[in-house]
Amino acid sequence: MLASYLNLYQSGELAERVQQAQAELHACRLCGWDCGIDRAQELGPCRTGMKAIVSTAYIHFGEERPLSRQTAEGGGAGAIFFANCDLRCQFCQTARWNIQGNGRELSAEQVARLMLDLQAKGANNINLVTPTHVASQILQALLVAVERGLTIPLVWNSGGYDSPATLALLDGIVDIYLPDMKYSDSALARSMSVVRDYAELNQAAVAEMHRQVGDLQLDDLGVAQRGLLVRHLVMPQHHENSAGVLHWIADNLGPNTYLSLMDQYRPAYRAFAREDIGRAIRPDEYARARDLALSLGLTRLDDHLLYDDRQSSLRTDLSE
């Protein structure tokens, strides 16, 4: 299966989307903040201007199995981690990147070279991590990369706070959507991630992602080719939040939804100061959420993330 963006490139529409995306930066409404800021003049909630800031890039064997499965050509997810974020999660495990903004400003040309380098190393896909606030810069880089031979699927690995404007730009470009569904309660989202209307915006975004790409499709080796894969992180003492997310998925996306139910929560960043999430999740808390997912018919369940120390040897150079 050819990557979706190749069809738009051949028709000339990919170049048109790039122009539309560049215009978005001057009245930015790419994420749920809907700030309308001209990013050439000032920084908005994402703290990012006209260039993307990249923290690191490497072949990642720790993503969900359909994304990071090993193949004869190599395998793994070709992850590019973008600095800053549209969320302010109090438990952020990558705060040095997503809160503190550590990384290097890269041009579209440089980001395109990262994509091509990851493809050359055998990656199954280009896995764009925390991409929403730099959607415009990513599309600029994608056009350059496609002109130079990029062909592998594009994964949109977001916090799920994507706006309708962003998703309209991505329609027909992204092959695999990998959004978080963190909260079913927007009041909890405001307390935990300092954003407004998360649940409503997130549910609308995920429904649109599903409309665009459908349920997750795998090839004969079990490698993801196209579709939606939803993530939910189970946190201590918030079963009702998880229950709300799982019920919404079952009711609105259906039982064929590929669900990554994550059990690796541990306190980080500011979570230690909170009574509710200041400890690691207990096995019984995760089992309760897992049992509910299965009882709702969500049997396409990825609940054993695979981590591999080899990813550190496959990092790509940001200095080029």
C-alpha positions in Angstrom: 0.0 0.0 0.0 1.5 3.4 -1.1 1.6 6.2 1.5 -1.5 8.4 1.1 0.5 11.6 0.5 2.0 10.3 -2.7 -1.4 10.6 -4.4 -1.7 14.2 -3.3 1.9 14.9 -4.4 1.3 13.5 -7.9 -1.9 15.6 -8.3 -0.2 18.8 -7.1 -2.5 19.1 -4.1 0.3 18.5 -1.5 2.0 21.7 -2.6 -1.3 23.5 -2.3 -1.7 22.1 1.3 1.7 23.4 2.1 0.7 26.9 1.1 -2.5 26.7 3.1 -0.5 25.5 6.1 2.0 28.3 5.9 -0.9 30.8 5.9 -2.2 29.2 9.1 1.0 30.3 11.0 -0.1 33.9 10.7 -3.4 33.4 12.5 -2.7 30.1 14.2 -5.6 27.8 15.0 -3.8 24.5 14.7 -4.6 23.2 18.2 -7.5 23.4 20.7 -6.2 26.7 22.1 -7.5 28.4 18.9 -5.2 31.4 19.8 -5.2 33.2 16.4 -1.6 34.4 17.0 0.7 35.5 14.2 3.6 33.2 15.0 6.0 35.3 12.9 5.4 38.1 15.4 4.9 36.4 18.8 4.7 33.0 20.5 1.4 31.5 21.6 0.6 28.7 24.1 2.9 26.3 22.1 5.9 28.6 22.5 7.0 27.8 19.0 7.5 30.3 16.1 8.0 29.7 12.4 10.5 26.8 12.7 10.0 23.4 14.3 12.1 22.6 17.3 13.2 18.9 17.2 14.4 17.2 20.4 15.6 13.9 19.0 14.9 11.4 16.2 15.6 7.7 16.1 14.3 4.2 15.2 11.9 3.5 18.1 11.2 -0.1 19.0 9.1 0.9 22.0 5.9 2.0 20.2 2.9 -0.3 19.8 3.6 -3.5 18.0 2.0 -2.7 14.7 4.2 0.4 14.4 7.5 -0.9 15.7 7.4 -4.5 14.6 10.8 -5.8 13.2 10.9 -6.8 9.6 13.5 -8.2 7.1 14.2 -4.6 6.1 14.7 -3.5 9.8 11.5 -2.2 11.2 10.8 0.0 14.2 9.0 3.4 14.1 11.0 6.3 12.6 10.3 8.7 15.5 10.8 12.4 15.3 10.2 14.1 18.6 9.1 17.8 18.4 9.8 20.1 21.4 7.0 22.0 23.1 3.4 21.0 23.2 -0.1 22.3 23.2 -0.8 20.6 26.5 0.8 21.2 30.0 0.4 17.7 31.5 1.4 17.8 35.2 2.7 14.3 34.8 4.7 14.8 31.6 7.4 12.2 31.3 9.2 14.2 28.6 9.1 17.6 30.3 12.6 18.5 29.3 11.3 18.5 25.7 7.6 19.2 25.8 7.5 21.7 28.7 11.1 23.1 28.8 11.4 23.1 25.0 14.9 21.5 24.8 15.9 20.9 21.2 17.2 22.5 18.0 15.3 24.7 15.6 15.4 23.0 12.2 14.5 24.2 8.7 12.1 22.2 6.5 15.1 20.9 4.6 16.7 19.6 7.8 13.4 17.9 8.9 13.1 16.3 5.5 16.6 14.9 5.8 15.6 13.3 9.1 12.6 11.6 7.5 14.8 10.3 4.6 17.5 9.1 7.0 14.9 7.2 9.1 13.5 5.6 5.9 17.0 4.6 4.8 17.6 2.9 8.2 14.6 0.6 7.6 11.9 2.4 9.6 8.3 1.1 9.0 7.0 4.6 9.1 7.7 8.3 10.0 6.3 8.7 13.5 5.7 12.4 14.2 5.6 12.8 18.0 3.8 15.8 19.4 3.2 17.3 16.0 0.1 19.4 16.2 1.6 22.8 16.9 4.1 22.3 14.0 1.7 20.8 11.5 2.6 23.6 9.0 6.4 23.0 9.3 5.9 19.3 9.0 4.0 19.6 5.7 6.7 21.9 4.3 9.3 19.2 5.2 7.1 16.4 3.8 6.9 18.1 0.4 10.7 18.3 0.3 11.1 14.7 1.5 8.6 13.3 -1.0 10.4 15.0 -3.9 13.6 13.2 -2.8 12.0 9.7 -2.4 10.1 9.4 0.8 7.4 6.7 0.5 6.7 5.1 3.9 3.5 5.8 5.9 3.1 8.9 8.0 2.0 8.5 11.7 0.4 11.4 13.4 1.2 10.8 17.1 -0.6 13.6 18.9 -2.0 14.4 22.3 -5.4 14.5 20.7 -6.0 18.2 21.0 -6.0 18.7 17.3 -8.2 21.4 15.7 -10.5 21.0 12.7 -8.1 23.3 10.8 -5.2 20.9 11.3 -7.2 17.8 10.5 -8.5 19.4 7.3 -4.9 20.0 6.2 -4.0 16.4 7.0 -6.9 14.7 5.2 -5.4 12.4 2.6 -1.8 13.0 3.8 -1.7 11.0 7.1 -1.9 7.3 6.9 -2.0 6.4 10.6 -3.5 8.5 13.3 -2.2 7.7 16.8 -4.0 10.1 19.2 -4.2 10.1 22.9 -7.6 10.1 24.5 -6.4 11.3 27.9 -9.7 12.4 29.5 -13.4 12.0 29.3 -13.8 14.8 31.8 -12.8 18.3 30.7 -12.7 19.6 34.3 -10.1 16.9 35.1 -8.2 17.8 31.9 -8.0 21.4 33.0 -6.6 20.3 36.4 -4.2 17.8 34.9 -3.1 19.3 31.6 -4.1 23.0 31.9 -6.3 23.1 28.8 -10.0 23.9 28.2 -12.7 21.7 26.6 -10.3 18.8 26.1 -12.9 16.0 26.1 -15.2 17.7 23.6 -12.4 18.7 21.3 -10.6 15.4 21.6 -13.7 13.4 20.8 -14.5 15.5 17.8 -10.8 15.1 16.6 -10.7 11.4 17.0 -14.0 10.9 15.3 -12.7 12.9 12.3 -9.4 10.9 12.3 -11.5 7.7 12.1 -13.6 9.1 9.3 -10.4 9.9 7.3 -8.6 6.6 7.7 -10.9 4.0 9.3 -9.9 1.1 11.5 -6.3 0.0 11.6 -5.2 -2.1 8.7 -2.1 -4.4 9.0 -0.1 -6.1 6.3 0.8 -9.9 6.4 3.6 -9.2 8.8 1.4 -7.3 11.2 2.8 -3.9 10.4 0.4 -1.0 10.4 -0.4 0.5 6.9 -3.4 2.7 7.5 -6.0 3.5 10.1 -6.6 4.7 13.6 -4.9 3.5 16.8 -6.1 5.1 20.0 -4.0 5.5 23.1 -5.2 5.8 26.7 -2.9 6.0 29.7 -4.5 4.5 32.8 -3.7 6.7 35.9 -4.0 5.9 39.6 -7.3 6.8 41.3 -9.1 7.9 38.1 -11.0 4.8 37.0 -14.1 6.8 36.1 -12.0 8.9 33.7 -10.8 5.7 32.0 -14.3 4.3 32.0 -15.6 7.4 30.2 -12.9 7.1 27.5 -13.5 3.4 27.0 -17.3 3.7 26.8 -16.9 6.6 24.2 -14.6 4.5 22.0 -16.9 1.5 22.1 -20.0 3.6 21.4 -18.6 5.9 18.7 -15.8 4.0 17.0 -16.8 0.4 17.5 -15.3 -2.9 18.6 -12.8 -3.0 15.7 -10.9 0.0 17.1 -7.2 -0.8 17.9 -6.7 0.3 21.5 -3.4 0.9 23.2 -4.2 0.7 26.9 -1.1 1.9 28.6 0.1 0.7 32.0 3.4 2.5 32.4 2.2 5.5 34.4 4.6 6.8 36.9 4.8 10.2 38.5 7.0 12.8 36.8 7.3 16.5 36.5 4.8 18.0 39.0 2.8 14.9 39.7 4.7 14.2 42.9 2.9 17.1 44.5 -0.5 15.8 43.8 -2.5 13.5 46.1 -4.2 11.6 43.3 -1.4 10.8 40.8 1.7 11.1 43.0 2.4 7.4 42.8 2.7 4.7 40.2 -0.3 2.8 39.0 -1.1 -0.5 40.8 -1.7 -3.7 38.9 -5.3 -3.9 40.1 -6.1 -0.4 38.8 -4.8 -1.4 35.3 -6.6 -4.7 35.4 -9.9 -3.0 36.2 -9.6 -0.8 33.1 -8.4 -3.7 30.9 -11.4 -5.9 32.1 -13.8 -3.0 31.2 -12.3 -2.6 27.8 -12.7 -6.3 27.0 -16.3 -6.3 28.4 -17.1 -3.5 26.0 -15.9 -5.6 23.1 -12.6 -3.7 22.6 -10.6 -6.8 21.9 -8.0 -5.4 19.5 -6.0 -4.5 22.5 -2.3 -3.6 22.6 -1.4 -3.7 26.3 2.2 -4.9 26.2 4.5 -2.1 24.8 7.8 -3.4 23.5 10.9 -1.7 24.5 14.3 -2.4 23.0 17.7 -0.9 24.0 18.8 -1.0 20.3 16.9 2.2 19.7 19.8 4.2 21.2 22.2 3.0 18.5 19.9 4.1 15.7 19.6 7.7 16.6 19.9 10.1 13.7 22.1 13.2 13.7 20.2 16.6 14.2 23.3 18.6 13.3 23.1 17.9 9.6 
